[in-house]
Amino acid sequence: MPAAPDKPVLLTGASGNLGRVLARELTALGWTLRLTDLAPFPDPLPERASFTRMDLADGVGLLRLAEGCGAILHFGGISVEQPFGTVLGPNIQGLYHVYEAARREGARVIFASSNHSIGFHERPQGNAAKLDVDCAFRPDGFYGLSKAYGELMGRTYWDKHGVENVNFRIGSCFPEPTEARMLATWLSFADLVRLCEAAVTAPRSGHCVIWACSNNPASFWGRDHRDRIGWQPRGQCGSVPRQGRPHHLGQPGDRALPGRRLHRDRLFPRQALGGGCLRSRLSRAPRQRARSCSARPGGKRRCCPGRAPPSPGCPAAAPRCWRPCRSAPTRMRASPAPS
Ligand SMILES: NC(=O)c1ccc[n+]([C@@H]2O[C@H](COP(=O)([O-])OP(=O)(O)OC[C@H]3O[C@@H](n4cnc5c(N)ncnc54)[C@H](O)[C@@H]3O)[C@@H](O)[C@H]2O)c1
């Protein structure tokens, strides 16, 4: 386990889903954290942590907060698709403030980017090559566009000012996978914490981009720069076709982290996914997928535009898009999940 960083680390978005996990777990590892967010910090303040309520729009405030910090974990901002005007301030201007603070302090930036920066790539099928991290940006909305911009901002600040930065293209970071796509994209909390440790404590990083997902056999992401910081995920999300009951597999550390167990057979109940083996359901012929796409109003629905007709009224009906249909309430989550 790497030693705790010598200098304090600034964490933006500390009151968010991932920020709260990082605040708890990194302080438990002996890190000194400066937490900040627009929203109040909802948990008891961990030892060795301070909290400042602040908008990312406050550039001077960020400069002050970052004073003496060795790294900035930038997890704050808009985390779902929103209109351009909503994304612009926090995700573009706020990011600029973070980079200016890092430049002044000589700090490394760890940026929570997203798979939505490349969301319009086709999902590789069969033996097709996996997507490497240097594939072209193909953002699937204003949110994804802001993440692509964030990664490019990192590129510029490294090339021009020598500000090191590690960009996590996060898949789906939740306590446990909640939908079929996460068989490929899930990142366990424990792997996220280890990734942050590696990104902050690596002797050198330069500018690097990492597919932030666990060791999922179904992953469609290929090469990245993880060797530069010495990170290897240990969590895993898989399925057991013979028993016909998909489940994900965790490491001991993964089970311990959020105070919840990774249950083997509980996550994809037959009635929610139409029964049978999840992997074989995903590889069925397009006609069958089309049927499952529009089945069960109010239940789990998924659009496969380009391969199957989208659900009625689905806003995601763009070519090559493969994502959950947000037009109907799902049983598994009430609001759009950050991704
Ligand atoms: N959770 C995932 O699966 C996932 C996947 C891909 C990328 N990410 C990225 O990781 C980061 C954290 O994700 P999350 O799930 O914790 O999101 P979240 O929405 O729970 O947290 C984001 C936090 O940013 C804060 N924030 C928003 N606007 C702000 C502003 N103007 N000033 C200061 N703070 C502001 C919010 O109050 C919130 O607490 C986000 O950048 C998100 O885009 C997450």
The ligand as an SDF file (V2000), in Angstrom:
LIG
                    3D

 44 48  0  0  0  0  0  0  0  0999 V2000
  -20.5720    7.8110  -10.6920 N   0  0  0  0  0  0  0  0  0  0  0  0
  -20.2110    7.3870  -11.8940 C   0  0  0  0  0  0  0  0  0  0  0  0
  -20.4630    6.2600  -12.2970 O   0  0  0  0  0  0  0  0  0  0  0  0
  -19.4440    8.3070  -12.8180 C   0  0  0  0  0  0  0  0  0  0  0  0
  -19.1830    7.8850  -14.1160 C   0  0  0  0  0  0  0  0  0  0  0  0
  -18.4580    8.7300  -14.9760 C   0  0  0  0  0  0  0  0  0  0  0  0
  -17.9900    9.9460  -14.5170 C   0  0  0  0  0  0  0  0  0  0  0  0
  -18.2710   10.3310  -13.2380 N   0  0  0  0  0  0  0  0  0  0  0  0
  -17.7830   11.6560  -12.8070 C   0  0  0  0  0  0  0  0  0  0  0  0
  -17.2910   11.5660  -11.4870 O   0  0  0  0  0  0  0  0  0  0  0  0
  -17.5760   12.7680  -10.7930 C   0  0  0  0  0  0  0  0  0  0  0  0
  -18.3040   12.4310   -9.4970 C   0  0  0  0  0  0  0  0  0  0  0  0
  -19.4690   11.6780   -9.8170 O   0  0  0  0  0  0  0  0  0  0  0  0
  -20.6400   11.5280   -8.7500 P   0  0  0  0  0  0  0  0  0  0  0  0
  -21.3640   10.2960   -9.1080 O   0  0  0  0  0  0  0  0  0  0  0  0
  -20.0850   11.6260   -7.3680 O   0  0  0  0  0  0  0  0  0  0  0  0
  -21.5070   12.8040   -9.0960 O   0  0  0  0  0  0  0  0  0  0  0  0
  -22.4040   13.6960   -8.1040 P   0  0  0  0  0  0  0  0  0  0  0  0
  -23.3630   14.4460   -8.9600 O   0  0  0  0  0  0  0  0  0  0  0  0
  -22.9560   12.8300   -7.0240 O   0  0  0  0  0  0  0  0  0  0  0  0
  -21.3490   14.6970   -7.4600 O   0  0  0  0  0  0  0  0  0  0  0  0
  -20.9530   15.8840   -8.0850 C   0  0  0  0  0  0  0  0  0  0  0  0
  -20.8000   16.9260   -7.0100 C   0  0  0  0  0  0  0  0  0  0  0  0
  -20.3880   18.1310   -7.6330 O   0  0  0  0  0  0  0  0  0  0  0  0
  -21.0160   19.1890   -6.9520 C   0  0  0  0  0  0  0  0  0  0  0  0
  -21.1260   20.3620   -7.7960 N   0  0  0  0  0  0  0  0  0  0  0  0
  -21.9360   20.5160   -8.8940 C   0  0  0  0  0  0  0  0  0  0  0  0
  -21.7990   21.7550   -9.3730 N   0  0  0  0  0  0  0  0  0  0  0  0
  -20.9140   22.4030   -8.5840 C   0  0  0  0  0  0  0  0  0  0  0  0
  -20.3790   23.7110   -8.5810 C   0  0  0  0  0  0  0  0  0  0  0  0
  -20.7380   24.6140   -9.4900 N   0  0  0  0  0  0  0  0  0  0  0  0
  -19.4980   24.0280   -7.6210 N   0  0  0  0  0  0  0  0  0  0  0  0
  -19.1090   23.1280   -6.6870 C   0  0  0  0  0  0  0  0  0  0  0  0
  -19.5880   21.8700   -6.6390 N   0  0  0  0  0  0  0  0  0  0  0  0
  -20.4850   21.5160   -7.5770 C   0  0  0  0  0  0  0  0  0  0  0  0
  -22.3930   18.6740   -6.5750 C   0  0  0  0  0  0  0  0  0  0  0  0
  -22.9370   19.3920   -5.4790 O   0  0  0  0  0  0  0  0  0  0  0  0
  -22.1030   17.2200   -6.2510 C   0  0  0  0  0  0  0  0  0  0  0  0
  -21.9290   17.0190   -4.8780 O   0  0  0  0  0  0  0  0  0  0  0  0
  -18.3810   13.6430  -11.7270 C   0  0  0  0  0  0  0  0  0  0  0  0
  -17.5110   14.5650  -12.3480 O   0  0  0  0  0  0  0  0  0  0  0  0
  -18.9050   12.6650  -12.7740 C   0  0  0  0  0  0  0  0  0  0  0  0
  -19.0820   13.2940  -14.0140 O   0  0  0  0  0  0  0  0  0  0  0  0
  -18.9930    9.5510  -12.3880 C   0  0  0  0  0  0  0  0  0  0  0  0
  1  2  1  0
  2  3  2  0
  2  4  1  0
  4  5  1  0
  4 44  2  0
  5  6  2  0
  6  7  1  0
  7  8  2  0
  8  9  1  0
  8 44  1  0
  9 10  1  0
  9 42  1  0
 10 11  1  0
 11 12  1  0
 11 40  1  0
 12 13  1  0
 13 14  1  0
 14 15  2  0
 14 16  1  0
 14 17  1  0
 17 18  1  0
 18 19  2  0
 18 20  1  0
 18 21  1  0
 21 22  1  0
 22 23  1  0
 23 24  1  0
 23 38  1  0
 24 25  1  0
 25 26  1  0
 25 36  1  0
 26 27  1  0
 26 35  1  0
 27 28  2  0
 28 29  1  0
 29 30  1  0
 29 35  2  0
 30 31  1  0
 30 32  2  0
 32 33  1  0
 33 34  2  0
 34 35  1  0
 36 37  1  0
 36 38  1  0
 38 39  1  0
 40 41  1  0
 40 42  1  0
 42 43  1  0
M  CHG  2   8   1  16  -1
M  END
$$$$
